[in-house]
Amino acid sequence: MYADDSQSLPTSGDSSFLKFANVCELVRATSSKLKKIAFVSEYLASIKSEEDLRIAATYLSSKISPPGPEVREINVGYSMIWKSIADLYAIRYEEFSTYYMKHGDLGSAIEDYLNSNGERSGNGSLLIESDLSLRDVEAAFKDLARASGKGSAEKRRRIIQRLLSLIEKPIEAKYLVRIMTGEMRIGLVEGLVEESIARAFSKTPTQVRTANLVTGNIGKVAVLSKNGHLDEAKLQLFQPTNFMLADSAQNAQELFSKFNETPLISDYKYDGIRAQIHSDGGVARLFS
């Protein structure tokens, strides 16, 4: 239980998508940064499998896959998801539109619809006894990314419908749709996921943040943290890094003192001509 003794993590299997969705809902329901970190860190610490941990951390960061040469675009938009839902549950466009207009979010719309029409299965299975796993979801997203050529749109619709037909609770549909659209809407930026990983595996936020900066892969960083191998996070050719975030200082004097203590390299750039300046004041090279 948490400090307020009122909320705890769901008890379903740590690899289930239902547990992931319920954790997302706990995070969404609180505006407290500390509670968000508490929920996510306890959840990540409870995951036994490295693969499940990697997937969960990635999805919590509103990503389907990390950037890099193997990045997977699922090529799924609102209209395709909408049609897949309408066909699976035999929903008329006008009927489902009322749910969408109510929420302004496709994930919440399908959750509300299923909660309101739980006994109606349409053309597919609704709320069957199932245990959709994180790896099932990742496998389906890989199938979506591989679908190409003639008939690929219909293949993607069938894959989406297959995923939705395996859910046990409407909340799973909500977060499946939100992951696919890249709009988690739970107030969890990647920086909070970094802090959650640090707390889950007894690391410092700086250690986790640095590893995520050089790898650009929050899922991999979560696994490295779990195994105590954050020092293995290295820059790799053709692997994008994360954006370097600015550090803060209270005033100019504090900023200046940081430069005395920390090695510094900076660039001046004038319309295509750049000079790289080292902290000793020397110009290393000048080029255009």
Short mmCIF file of the C-alpha atoms (twelve columns), coordinates in Angstrom:
data_MODEL
# 
_entry.id   MODEL 
# 
loop_
_atom_site.group_PDB 
_atom_site.id 
_atom_site.type_symbol 
_atom_site.label_atom_id 
_atom_site.label_alt_id 
_atom_site.label_comp_id 
_atom_site.label_asym_id 
_atom_site.label_seq_id 
_atom_site.Cartn_x 
_atom_site.Cartn_y 
_atom_site.Cartn_z 
_atom_site.pdbx_PDB_model_num 
ATOM 1   C CA . MET A 1   0.000   0.000   0.000   1 
ATOM 2   C CA . TYR A 2   1.054   3.602   -0.500  1 
ATOM 3   C CA . ALA A 3   1.485   6.395   1.978   1 
ATOM 4   C CA . ASP A 4   -2.154  7.459   1.711   1 
ATOM 5   C CA . ASP A 5   -3.162  3.789   2.342   1 
ATOM 6   C CA . SER A 6   -5.873  4.004   -0.292  1 
ATOM 7   C CA . GLN A 7   -4.417  2.733   -3.560  1 
ATOM 8   C CA . SER A 8   -2.301  -0.271  -4.478  1 
ATOM 9   C CA . LEU A 9   -1.138  -1.915  -7.664  1 
ATOM 10  C CA . PRO A 10  -3.414  -4.449  -9.376  1 
ATOM 11  C CA . THR A 11  -2.634  -8.063  -8.555  1 
ATOM 12  C CA . SER A 12  -2.864  -9.641  -12.033 1 
ATOM 13  C CA . GLY A 13  0.263   -11.203 -13.572 1 
ATOM 14  C CA . ASP A 14  3.193   -8.848  -14.044 1 
ATOM 15  C CA . SER A 15  3.350   -9.621  -17.784 1 
ATOM 16  C CA . SER A 16  -0.348  -9.037  -18.464 1 
ATOM 17  C CA . PHE A 17  -1.494  -6.081  -20.488 1 
ATOM 18  C CA . LEU A 18  -4.426  -5.690  -18.100 1 
ATOM 19  C CA . LYS A 19  -2.033  -4.918  -15.250 1 
ATOM 20  C CA . PHE A 20  -0.169  -2.447  -17.455 1 
ATOM 21  C CA . ALA A 21  -3.449  -0.715  -18.333 1 
ATOM 22  C CA . ASN A 22  -4.537  -0.565  -14.687 1 
ATOM 23  C CA . VAL A 23  -1.205  0.983   -13.694 1 
ATOM 24  C CA . CYS A 24  -1.638  3.580   -16.450 1 
ATOM 25  C CA . GLU A 25  -5.062  4.393   -15.039 1 
ATOM 26  C CA . LEU A 26  -3.642  4.868   -11.535 1 
ATOM 27  C CA . VAL A 27  -1.043  7.228   -12.978 1 
ATOM 28  C CA . ARG A 28  -3.665  9.128   -14.975 1 
ATOM 29  C CA . ALA A 29  -5.916  9.551   -11.945 1 
ATOM 30  C CA . THR A 30  -3.363  11.453  -9.860  1 
ATOM 31  C CA . SER A 31  -1.793  14.845  -10.484 1 
ATOM 32  C CA . SER A 32  0.945   14.166  -7.925  1 
ATOM 33  C CA . LYS A 33  4.347   13.666  -9.507  1 
ATOM 34  C CA . LEU A 34  5.518   11.660  -6.489  1 
ATOM 35  C CA . LYS A 35  2.536   9.311   -6.669  1 
ATOM 36  C CA . LYS A 36  3.046   8.787   -10.392 1 
ATOM 37  C CA . ILE A 37  6.652   7.808   -9.732  1 
ATOM 38  C CA . ALA A 38  5.569   5.564   -6.850  1 
ATOM 39  C CA . PHE A 39  3.017   3.694   -8.949  1 
ATOM 40  C CA . VAL A 40  5.341   3.222   -11.913 1 
ATOM 41  C CA . SER A 41  8.425   2.303   -9.872  1 
ATOM 42  C CA . GLU A 42  6.557   -0.367  -7.897  1 
ATOM 43  C CA . TYR A 43  5.127   -1.771  -11.108 1 
ATOM 44  C CA . LEU A 44  8.509   -1.885  -12.882 1 
ATOM 45  C CA . ALA A 45  10.154  -3.494  -9.855  1 
ATOM 46  C CA . SER A 46  7.467   -6.218  -9.858  1 
ATOM 47  C CA . ILE A 47  8.190   -7.313  -13.448 1 
ATOM 48  C CA . LYS A 48  10.335  -10.443 -13.470 1 
ATOM 49  C CA . SER A 49  11.033  -10.809 -17.190 1 
ATOM 50  C CA . GLU A 50  13.551  -8.518  -18.854 1 
ATOM 51  C CA . GLU A 51  11.520  -8.573  -22.074 1 
ATOM 52  C CA . ASP A 52  8.339   -7.508  -20.292 1 
ATOM 53  C CA . LEU A 53  10.241  -4.795  -18.423 1 
ATOM 54  C CA . ARG A 54  11.668  -3.441  -21.676 1 
ATOM 55  C CA . ILE A 55  8.240   -3.354  -23.328 1 
ATOM 56  C CA . ALA A 56  6.490   -1.785  -20.333 1 
ATOM 57  C CA . ALA A 57  9.058   1.011   -19.954 1 
ATOM 58  C CA . THR A 58  8.863   1.749   -23.680 1 
ATOM 59  C CA . TYR A 59  5.057   1.955   -23.759 1 
ATOM 60  C CA . LEU A 60  4.933   4.055   -20.580 1 
ATOM 61  C CA . SER A 61  7.129   6.568   -22.415 1 
ATOM 62  C CA . SER A 62  4.501   6.828   -25.204 1 
ATOM 63  C CA . LYS A 63  6.692   4.925   -27.657 1 
ATOM 64  C CA . ILE A 64  6.090   1.754   -29.611 1 
ATOM 65  C CA . SER A 65  9.766   1.143   -30.290 1 
ATOM 66  C CA . PRO A 66  13.006  3.027   -29.602 1 
ATOM 67  C CA . PRO A 67  14.571  5.177   -32.326 1 
ATOM 68  C CA . GLY A 68  17.224  3.606   -34.510 1 
ATOM 69  C CA . PRO A 69  17.771  1.466   -37.596 1 
ATOM 70  C CA . GLU A 70  15.171  -1.065  -36.433 1 
ATOM 71  C CA . VAL A 71  12.459  1.497   -35.604 1 
ATOM 72  C CA . ARG A 72  9.026   0.098   -36.399 1 
ATOM 73  C CA . GLU A 73  6.326   2.365   -37.776 1 
ATOM 74  C CA . ILE A 74  2.971   0.623   -37.434 1 
ATOM 75  C CA . ASN A 75  1.341   2.937   -40.012 1 
ATOM 76  C CA . VAL A 76  -1.966  3.067   -38.171 1 
ATOM 77  C CA . GLY A 77  -4.073  6.218   -37.942 1 
ATOM 78  C CA . TYR A 78  -7.315  7.268   -36.331 1 
ATOM 79  C CA . SER A 79  -9.452  6.335   -39.328 1 
ATOM 80  C CA . MET A 80  -8.079  2.779   -39.481 1 
ATOM 81  C CA . ILE A 81  -8.559  2.235   -35.745 1 
ATOM 82  C CA . TRP A 82  -12.061 3.708   -35.947 1 
ATOM 83  C CA . LYS A 83  -13.027 1.390   -38.833 1 
ATOM 84  C CA . SER A 84  -11.509 -1.626  -37.081 1 
ATOM 85  C CA . ILE A 85  -13.549 -0.901  -33.953 1 
ATOM 86  C CA . ALA A 86  -16.744 -0.249  -35.903 1 
ATOM 87  C CA . ASP A 87  -16.445 -3.465  -37.897 1 
ATOM 88  C CA . LEU A 88  -15.469 -5.640  -34.928 1 
ATOM 89  C CA . TYR A 89  -18.306 -4.524  -32.686 1 
ATOM 90  C CA . ALA A 90  -20.842 -3.709  -35.431 1 
ATOM 91  C CA . ILE A 91  -21.111 -0.084  -34.277 1 
ATOM 92  C CA . ARG A 92  -22.789 2.469   -36.491 1 
ATOM 93  C CA . TYR A 93  -20.659 5.533   -37.241 1 
ATOM 94  C CA . GLU A 94  -23.237 7.897   -35.743 1 
ATOM 95  C CA . GLU A 95  -23.487 5.834   -32.565 1 
ATOM 96  C CA . PHE A 96  -19.753 5.695   -31.917 1 
ATOM 97  C CA . SER A 97  -19.371 9.375   -32.787 1 
ATOM 98  C CA . THR A 98  -21.392 10.293  -29.705 1 
ATOM 99  C CA . TYR A 99  -18.834 8.539   -27.502 1 
ATOM 100 C CA . TYR A 100 -15.941 10.200  -29.300 1 
ATOM 101 C CA . MET A 101 -17.515 13.651  -29.039 1 
ATOM 102 C CA . LYS A 102 -18.063 13.067  -25.334 1 
ATOM 103 C CA . HIS A 103 -14.391 12.313  -24.630 1 
ATOM 104 C CA . GLY A 104 -12.419 13.783  -27.538 1 
ATOM 105 C CA . ASP A 105 -10.175 10.730  -27.246 1 
ATOM 106 C CA . LEU A 106 -10.544 7.504   -29.209 1 
ATOM 107 C CA . GLY A 107 -9.214  5.330   -26.391 1 
ATOM 108 C CA . SER A 108 -11.666 6.692   -23.826 1 
ATOM 109 C CA . ALA A 109 -14.469 6.463   -26.381 1 
ATOM 110 C CA . ILE A 110 -14.012 2.722   -26.943 1 
ATOM 111 C CA . GLU A 111 -13.639 2.093   -23.210 1 
ATOM 112 C CA . ASP A 112 -16.883 3.949   -22.512 1 
ATOM 113 C CA . TYR A 113 -18.682 2.153   -25.342 1 
ATOM 114 C CA . LEU A 114 -17.598 -1.284  -24.115 1 
ATOM 115 C CA . ASN A 115 -18.523 -0.459  -20.520 1 
ATOM 116 C CA . SER A 116 -21.955 0.637   -21.723 1 
ATOM 117 C CA . ASN A 117 -22.487 -2.311  -24.100 1 
ATOM 118 C CA . GLY A 118 -20.697 -5.159  -22.371 1 
ATOM 119 C CA . GLU A 119 -23.109 -7.867  -23.466 1 
ATOM 120 C CA . ARG A 120 -23.013 -6.913  -27.143 1 
ATOM 121 C CA . SER A 121 -20.283 -8.655  -29.110 1 
ATOM 122 C CA . GLY A 122 -21.059 -7.578  -32.678 1 
ATOM 123 C CA . ASN A 123 -18.806 -9.418  -35.132 1 
ATOM 124 C CA . GLY A 124 -16.088 -10.243 -32.632 1 
ATOM 125 C CA . SER A 125 -15.505 -11.638 -29.160 1 
ATOM 126 C CA . LEU A 126 -16.027 -9.067  -26.447 1 
ATOM 127 C CA . LEU A 127 -14.552 -9.336  -22.985 1 
ATOM 128 C CA . ILE A 128 -13.685 -13.003 -23.256 1 
ATOM 129 C CA . GLU A 129 -11.704 -14.710 -20.501 1 
ATOM 130 C CA . SER A 130 -8.177  -13.981 -21.638 1 
ATOM 131 C CA . ASP A 131 -4.776  -12.808 -20.506 1 
ATOM 132 C CA . LEU A 132 -3.406  -10.562 -23.200 1 
ATOM 133 C CA . SER A 133 0.287   -10.117 -22.469 1 
ATOM 134 C CA . LEU A 134 2.739   -7.321  -23.166 1 
ATOM 135 C CA . ARG A 135 4.553   -9.630  -25.585 1 
ATOM 136 C CA . ASP A 136 1.303   -10.380 -27.417 1 
ATOM 137 C CA . VAL A 137 0.870   -6.650  -27.943 1 
ATOM 138 C CA . GLU A 138 4.457   -6.180  -29.135 1 
ATOM 139 C CA . ALA A 139 4.105   -9.115  -31.543 1 
ATOM 140 C CA . ALA A 140 0.928   -7.585  -32.976 1 
ATOM 141 C CA . PHE A 141 2.661   -4.223  -33.430 1 
ATOM 142 C CA . LYS A 142 5.489   -5.966  -35.295 1 
ATOM 143 C CA . ASP A 143 2.881   -7.584  -37.537 1 
ATOM 144 C CA . LEU A 144 1.375   -4.148  -38.177 1 
ATOM 145 C CA . ALA A 145 4.795   -2.776  -39.130 1 
ATOM 146 C CA . ARG A 146 5.479   -5.680  -41.487 1 
ATOM 147 C CA . ALA A 147 2.164   -5.373  -43.319 1 
ATOM 148 C CA . SER A 148 2.900   -3.869  -46.721 1 
ATOM 149 C CA . GLY A 149 1.882   -3.992  -50.346 1 
ATOM 150 C CA . LYS A 150 -1.489  -4.820  -51.799 1 
ATOM 151 C CA . GLY A 151 -4.125  -5.452  -49.159 1 
ATOM 152 C CA . SER A 152 -1.934  -4.139  -46.325 1 
ATOM 153 C CA . ALA A 153 -4.666  -1.855  -44.973 1 
ATOM 154 C CA . GLU A 154 -7.011  -4.821  -44.583 1 
ATOM 155 C CA . LYS A 155 -4.220  -6.827  -42.918 1 
ATOM 156 C CA . ARG A 156 -3.701  -4.057  -40.387 1 
ATOM 157 C CA . ARG A 157 -7.405  -3.849  -39.625 1 
ATOM 158 C CA . ARG A 158 -7.502  -7.597  -38.964 1 
ATOM 159 C CA . ILE A 159 -4.489  -7.351  -36.655 1 
ATOM 160 C CA . ILE A 160 -6.107  -4.528  -34.667 1 
ATOM 161 C CA . GLN A 161 -9.341  -6.491  -34.430 1 
ATOM 162 C CA . ARG A 162 -7.467  -9.583  -33.273 1 
ATOM 163 C CA . LEU A 163 -5.867  -7.571  -30.472 1 
ATOM 164 C CA . LEU A 164 -9.170  -6.067  -29.386 1 
ATOM 165 C CA . SER A 165 -10.872 -9.462  -29.483 1 
ATOM 166 C CA . LEU A 166 -8.414  -10.756 -26.862 1 
ATOM 167 C CA . ILE A 167 -9.089  -8.146  -24.191 1 
ATOM 168 C CA . GLU A 168 -10.660 -9.053  -20.874 1 
ATOM 169 C CA . LYS A 169 -11.587 -5.545  -19.707 1 
ATOM 170 C CA . PRO A 170 -12.528 -2.344  -21.571 1 
ATOM 171 C CA . ILE A 171 -9.589  -0.495  -20.019 1 
ATOM 172 C CA . GLU A 172 -7.258  -2.662  -22.120 1 
ATOM 173 C CA . ALA A 173 -8.900  -1.398  -25.308 1 
ATOM 174 C CA . LYS A 174 -8.432  2.160   -24.062 1 
ATOM 175 C CA . TYR A 175 -4.678  1.821   -23.679 1 
ATOM 176 C CA . LEU A 176 -4.151  -0.336  -26.758 1 
ATOM 177 C CA . VAL A 177 -5.658  2.490   -28.793 1 
ATOM 178 C CA . ARG A 178 -3.684  5.151   -26.936 1 
ATOM 179 C CA . ILE A 179 -0.386  3.384   -27.523 1 
ATOM 180 C CA . MET A 180 -1.171  2.971   -31.215 1 
ATOM 181 C CA . THR A 181 -1.993  6.679   -31.566 1 
ATOM 182 C CA . GLY A 182 1.018   7.773   -29.489 1 
ATOM 183 C CA . GLU A 183 -1.217  9.667   -27.059 1 
ATOM 184 C CA . MET A 184 -1.091  8.070   -23.608 1 
ATOM 185 C CA . ARG A 185 -2.628  11.126  -21.865 1 
ATOM 186 C CA . ILE A 186 -1.631  10.031  -18.360 1 
ATOM 187 C CA . GLY A 187 0.710   12.882  -17.470 1 
ATOM 188 C CA . LEU A 188 3.807   10.700  -17.565 1 
ATOM 189 C CA . VAL A 189 6.700   12.282  -19.451 1 
ATOM 190 C CA . GLU A 190 9.839   10.277  -20.105 1 
ATOM 191 C CA . GLY A 191 11.673  12.120  -17.336 1 
ATOM 192 C CA . LEU A 192 9.245   10.669  -14.784 1 
ATOM 193 C CA . VAL A 193 9.770   7.194   -16.248 1 
ATOM 194 C CA . GLU A 194 13.518  7.718   -15.740 1 
ATOM 195 C CA . GLU A 195 12.921  8.664   -12.103 1 
ATOM 196 C CA . SER A 196 10.651  5.653   -11.674 1 
ATOM 197 C CA . ILE A 197 13.334  3.326   -13.042 1 
ATOM 198 C CA . ALA A 198 15.876  4.869   -10.678 1 
ATOM 199 C CA . ARG A 199 13.588  4.328   -7.697  1 
ATOM 200 C CA . ALA A 200 12.595  0.808   -8.752  1 
ATOM 201 C CA . PHE A 201 16.182  -0.431  -8.996  1 
ATOM 202 C CA . SER A 202 17.960  1.752   -6.412  1 
ATOM 203 C CA . LYS A 203 19.846  3.926   -8.891  1 
ATOM 204 C CA . THR A 204 20.240  7.683   -8.953  1 
ATOM 205 C CA . PRO A 205 18.133  9.685   -11.408 1 
ATOM 206 C CA . THR A 206 21.370  11.068  -12.877 1 
ATOM 207 C CA . GLN A 207 22.667  7.564   -13.612 1 
ATOM 208 C CA . VAL A 208 19.458  6.577   -15.372 1 
ATOM 209 C CA . ARG A 209 19.131  9.888   -17.198 1 
ATOM 210 C CA . THR A 210 22.716  9.682   -18.475 1 
ATOM 211 C CA . ALA A 211 22.222  6.116   -19.724 1 
ATOM 212 C CA . ASN A 212 19.024  7.119   -21.493 1 
ATOM 213 C CA . LEU A 213 20.754  10.131  -23.014 1 
ATOM 214 C CA . VAL A 214 23.445  8.067   -24.711 1 
ATOM 215 C CA . THR A 215 21.278  5.083   -25.725 1 
ATOM 216 C CA . GLY A 216 17.997  6.806   -26.542 1 
ATOM 217 C CA . ASN A 217 16.332  3.553   -25.461 1 
ATOM 218 C CA . ILE A 218 14.343  3.758   -22.218 1 
ATOM 219 C CA . GLY A 219 13.419  0.060   -22.356 1 
ATOM 220 C CA . LYS A 220 17.059  -0.989  -22.576 1 
ATOM 221 C CA . VAL A 221 17.934  1.405   -19.748 1 
ATOM 222 C CA . ALA A 222 15.283  -0.189  -17.528 1 
ATOM 223 C CA . VAL A 223 16.822  -3.638  -18.113 1 
ATOM 224 C CA . LEU A 224 20.359  -2.355  -17.507 1 
ATOM 225 C CA . SER A 225 19.170  -0.756  -14.275 1 
ATOM 226 C CA . LYS A 226 17.512  -3.966  -13.101 1 
ATOM 227 C CA . ASN A 227 20.731  -5.919  -13.700 1 
ATOM 228 C CA . GLY A 228 23.076  -3.276  -12.277 1 
ATOM 229 C CA . HIS A 229 24.763  -2.691  -15.647 1 
ATOM 230 C CA . LEU A 230 24.094  0.984   -16.350 1 
ATOM 231 C CA . ASP A 231 27.816  1.429   -16.994 1 
ATOM 232 C CA . GLU A 232 27.322  -0.630  -20.167 1 
ATOM 233 C CA . ALA A 233 25.226  2.132   -21.754 1 
ATOM 234 C CA . LYS A 234 27.409  3.392   -24.604 1 
ATOM 235 C CA . LEU A 235 27.126  5.521   -27.701 1 
ATOM 236 C CA . GLN A 236 26.717  3.370   -30.807 1 
ATOM 237 C CA . LEU A 237 27.043  4.168   -34.480 1 
ATOM 238 C CA . PHE A 238 23.700  4.794   -36.202 1 
ATOM 239 C CA . GLN A 239 21.874  4.679   -32.865 1 
ATOM 240 C CA . PRO A 240 20.231  8.069   -32.158 1 
ATOM 241 C CA . THR A 241 20.791  9.594   -28.730 1 
ATOM 242 C CA . ASN A 242 18.275  11.604  -26.770 1 
ATOM 243 C CA . PHE A 243 18.260  15.383  -26.761 1 
ATOM 244 C CA . MET A 244 20.738  16.906  -24.348 1 
ATOM 245 C CA . LEU A 245 18.744  18.880  -21.814 1 
ATOM 246 C CA . ALA A 246 20.015  22.138  -20.364 1 
ATOM 247 C CA . ASP A 247 21.179  22.266  -16.758 1 
ATOM 248 C CA . SER A 248 20.015  25.068  -14.501 1 
ATOM 249 C CA . ALA A 249 21.773  27.705  -12.419 1 
ATOM 250 C CA . GLN A 250 20.415  30.336  -10.049 1 
ATOM 251 C CA . ASN A 251 22.556  33.153  -11.464 1 
ATOM 252 C CA . ALA A 252 25.445  33.982  -13.807 1 
ATOM 253 C CA . GLN A 253 28.069  33.515  -11.079 1 
ATOM 254 C CA . GLU A 254 26.885  29.973  -10.351 1 
ATOM 255 C CA . LEU A 255 26.894  29.216  -14.065 1 
ATOM 256 C CA . PHE A 256 30.444  30.543  -14.399 1 
ATOM 257 C CA . SER A 257 31.646  28.438  -11.455 1 
ATOM 258 C CA . LYS A 258 30.235  25.320  -13.126 1 
ATOM 259 C CA . PHE A 259 32.418  26.040  -16.145 1 
ATOM 260 C CA . ASN A 260 35.475  26.136  -13.885 1 
ATOM 261 C CA . GLU A 261 34.623  22.715  -12.483 1 
ATOM 262 C CA . THR A 262 33.371  20.920  -15.589 1 
ATOM 263 C CA . PRO A 263 35.107  20.327  -18.949 1 
ATOM 264 C CA . LEU A 264 33.305  22.327  -21.600 1 
ATOM 265 C CA . ILE A 265 33.103  22.262  -25.376 1 
ATOM 266 C CA . SER A 266 30.906  24.774  -27.181 1 
ATOM 267 C CA . ASP A 267 30.227  25.762  -30.774 1 
ATOM 268 C CA . TYR A 268 29.832  29.191  -32.360 1 
ATOM 269 C CA . LYS A 269 27.902  29.004  -35.595 1 
ATOM 270 C CA . TYR A 270 27.721  31.880  -38.094 1 
ATOM 271 C CA . ASP A 271 25.676  31.127  -41.234 1 
ATOM 272 C CA . GLY A 272 27.306  27.786  -41.935 1 
ATOM 273 C CA . ILE A 273 30.756  28.614  -40.532 1 
ATOM 274 C CA . ARG A 274 31.383  26.992  -37.180 1 
ATOM 275 C CA . ALA A 275 34.237  27.326  -34.738 1 
ATOM 276 C CA . GLN A 276 34.620  24.767  -31.978 1 
ATOM 277 C CA . ILE A 277 35.850  26.465  -28.833 1 
ATOM 278 C CA . HIS A 278 37.369  24.555  -25.914 1 
ATOM 279 C CA . SER A 279 37.165  25.723  -22.325 1 
ATOM 280 C CA . ASP A 280 40.766  26.954  -22.447 1 
ATOM 281 C CA . GLY A 281 39.699  29.514  -25.032 1 
ATOM 282 C CA . GLY A 282 41.539  27.958  -27.944 1 
ATOM 283 C CA . VAL A 283 39.904  27.399  -31.312 1 
ATOM 284 C CA . ALA A 284 40.166  23.732  -32.151 1 
ATOM 285 C CA . ARG A 285 39.115  24.061  -35.778 1 
ATOM 286 C CA . LEU A 286 37.223  26.324  -38.105 1 
ATOM 287 C CA . PHE A 287 35.179  24.908  -40.929 1 
ATOM 288 C CA . SER A 288 32.087  25.505  -43.036 1 
# 
